Amino acid sequence: MFEIGFSELVLVGLVALLVIGPERLPSVARLAGFWIGKARNMMASVKAEIRQELHAEEIRQALKDQTGLKEFEQMLDETSNAANSIKSSLEKLPEDSLTKITTPHEPK
């Protein structure tokens, strides 16, 4: 994001030394370090929360996909049960009624 080199840091240090003075510079540097540390910790916690939310959303999406698979399996089972019931009802019919249905009618 920001590319600050060593020369820029030295320049900022010299300006701070001239503006703030040598007596107050250590306390100001400590205070600045404290706030920079707080900002870094806050950014790290925000990143962790975002990462956690994205992971939770991925889990929700996976569960939703599995729900779709369960619905598909349920439809497949219902179709299989319907086919089995049709097969069993056809097996219960007498033989001659099946041949009448499957053979084409001869013209008279």
C-alpha positions as CSV (number, residue, x, y, z in Angstrom):
1,M,0.0,0.0,0.0
2,F,2.5,2.6,1.2
3,E,6.1,2.1,0.1
4,I,8.1,4.0,2.7
5,G,11.9,3.6,2.4
6,F,14.6,4.1,4.9
7,S,15.4,7.6,3.6
8,E,11.8,8.7,4.1
9,L,11.8,7.4,7.6
10,V,15.1,9.3,8.4
11,L,13.5,12.5,7.0
12,V,10.4,12.1,9.1
13,G,12.5,11.4,12.2
14,L,14.6,14.6,11.6
15,V,11.5,16.7,11.1
16,A,9.9,15.2,14.3
17,L,13.1,15.9,16.2
18,L,13.1,19.5,15.1
19,V,9.4,20.1,15.6
20,I,8.8,18.1,18.8
21,G,12.2,18.5,20.4
22,P,14.6,16.0,21.9
23,E,12.9,16.0,25.4
24,R,9.4,14.9,24.2
25,L,10.4,12.8,21.2
26,P,10.7,9.5,23.1
27,S,7.3,9.8,24.7
28,V,5.7,10.8,21.4
29,A,7.4,7.9,19.7
30,R,6.1,5.5,22.4
31,L,2.6,6.9,22.0
32,A,2.8,6.6,18.2
33,G,4.0,3.0,18.5
34,F,1.2,2.2,20.9
35,W,-1.5,3.6,18.5
36,I,0.1,1.9,15.5
37,G,0.1,-1.4,17.5
38,K,-3.6,-0.9,18.4
39,A,-4.5,-0.2,14.8
40,R,-2.6,-3.3,13.6
41,N,-4.4,-5.4,16.2
42,M,-7.8,-4.0,15.2
43,M,-7.1,-4.7,11.5
44,A,-6.0,-8.2,12.3
45,S,-9.2,-8.9,14.3
46,V,-11.3,-7.4,11.5
47,K,-9.5,-9.7,9.0
48,A,-10.1,-12.7,11.3
49,E,-13.8,-11.9,11.6
50,I,-14.2,-11.5,7.8
51,R,-12.3,-14.8,7.3
52,Q,-14.6,-16.5,9.8
53,E,-17.7,-15.1,8.2
54,L,-16.6,-16.3,4.7
55,H,-15.9,-19.7,6.1
56,A,-19.3,-19.8,7.7
57,E,-20.9,-18.8,4.4
58,E,-19.0,-21.6,2.6
59,I,-20.3,-24.1,5.2
60,R,-23.9,-22.8,4.7
61,Q,-23.6,-23.1,0.9
62,A,-22.2,-26.7,1.3
63,L,-25.2,-27.6,3.5
64,K,-27.6,-26.0,1.0
65,D,-26.0,-28.1,-1.8
66,Q,-26.3,-31.2,0.3
67,T,-30.0,-30.4,0.9
68,G,-30.5,-30.3,-2.9
69,L,-28.8,-33.7,-3.1
70,K,-31.1,-35.1,-0.5
71,E,-34.1,-33.9,-2.4
72,F,-32.8,-35.5,-5.6
73,E,-32.2,-38.8,-3.8
74,Q,-35.7,-38.6,-2.4
75,M,-37.2,-38.1,-5.8
76,L,-35.1,-41.0,-7.2
77,D,-36.4,-43.2,-4.4
78,E,-40.0,-42.2,-5.1
79,T,-39.5,-43.0,-8.8
80,S,-37.9,-46.3,-8.0
81,N,-40.8,-47.2,-5.7
82,A,-43.3,-46.2,-8.3
83,A,-41.6,-48.3,-10.9
84,N,-41.5,-51.3,-8.5
85,S,-45.2,-50.9,-7.8
86,I,-46.0,-50.8,-11.5
87,K,-43.9,-53.9,-12.0
88,S,-45.5,-55.8,-9.2
89,S,-49.0,-54.9,-10.4
90,L,-48.1,-56.0,-14.0
91,E,-46.8,-59.3,-12.5
92,K,-50.2,-59.9,-10.8
93,L,-52.1,-59.6,-14.1
94,P,-53.0,-62.9,-15.9
95,E,-50.7,-63.9,-18.8
96,D,-53.4,-63.6,-21.6
97,S,-54.3,-60.0,-20.6
98,L,-50.6,-59.1,-21.0
99,T,-50.4,-60.6,-24.4
100,K,-53.5,-58.8,-25.5
101,I,-51.9,-55.5,-24.4
102,T,-48.5,-56.1,-25.9
103,T,-49.5,-57.6,-29.3
104,P,-50.9,-55.3,-31.9
105,H,-54.4,-55.9,-33.1
106,E,-54.8,-57.8,-36.4
107,P,-57.1,-56.1,-38.9
108,K,-60.3,-58.0,-39.8
